[in-house]
């Protein structure tokens, strides 16, 4: 049996933990409200979380969250022409 990959941050092995750790969740200013195409952004200790607002009714234990290093998120925004 293959070894389970270790989480990027020690002790964070469930979605619920990421939702609790990442703070300041807010709706992105570049969302398209007419199509309900919104994402929320949260951050903690150099990490940024991105989650879909349409899934807000799901329990945190199963609600997906994409977590990336802050520098990667900044690079994404720069590539999209949204910053700097």
C-alpha positions in Angstrom: 0.0 0.0 0.0 1.3 3.5 -0.9 2.1 5.9 1.9 -0.4 8.7 2.3 0.9 12.1 1.3 1.6 14.5 4.2 -0.4 17.7 4.4 1.4 20.9 3.4 0.9 22.2 7.0 1.3 19.7 9.8 -2.0 18.7 11.4 -4.2 19.8 8.5 -5.6 16.6 7.1 -9.2 17.5 6.6 -11.1 20.2 4.7 -12.7 21.3 8.0 -9.3 22.2 9.4 -8.4 24.4 6.4 -11.8 26.3 6.6 -11.1 26.9 10.3 -7.5 27.9 9.9 -7.8 30.3 6.9 -9.1 33.6 8.1 -10.8 36.7 6.6 -12.9 34.8 4.1 -14.5 37.3 1.7 -16.0 37.3 -1.7 -13.6 38.2 -4.5 -14.1 41.6 -6.0 -13.8 40.1 -9.5 -16.8 37.9 -9.3 -19.7 37.9 -11.7 -22.8 38.3 -9.6 -25.3 37.9 -12.5 -24.1 34.4 -13.2 -23.6 33.5 -9.5 -19.9 32.8 -10.4 -18.3 33.8 -7.1 -15.3 32.7 -5.2 -14.2 33.4 -1.6 -10.7 34.0 -0.5 -9.2 33.4 2.9 -5.6 33.5 4.1 -3.2 32.4 6.9 0.5 32.2 7.4 1.5 32.7 3.8 -1.2 30.4 2.4 -4.3 31.4 0.4 -7.6 29.4 0.2 -10.1 29.7 -2.6 -13.6 28.2 -2.4 -16.8 28.4 -4.3 -19.6 30.5 -2.8 -22.3 28.2 -4.4 -21.2 25.4 -2.1 -21.6 27.4 1.1 -24.4 25.0 2.3 -22.0 22.0 2.4 -20.4 21.1 5.7 -16.8 22.2 5.9 -15.7 18.6 6.2 -16.6 18.1 2.6 -16.6 21.6 1.1 -13.7 21.8 -1.3 -11.0 24.5 -0.8 -8.0 25.0 -3.0 -5.0 26.1 -0.9 -1.9 27.6 -2.5 1.1 29.5 -1.3 0.5 33.3 -1.2 3.3 33.9 -3.7 1.6 31.5 -6.2 -1.8 33.3 -5.7 -0.1 36.7 -6.3 1.5 35.3 -9.5 -1.9 34.1 -10.7 -3.4 37.5 -10.1 -0.6 39.2 -11.9 -0.9 36.8 -14.8 -4.6 37.6 -15.0 -3.8 41.3 -15.0 -5.7 42.0 -11.8 -2.8 43.3 -9.7 0.5 45.2 -10.0 
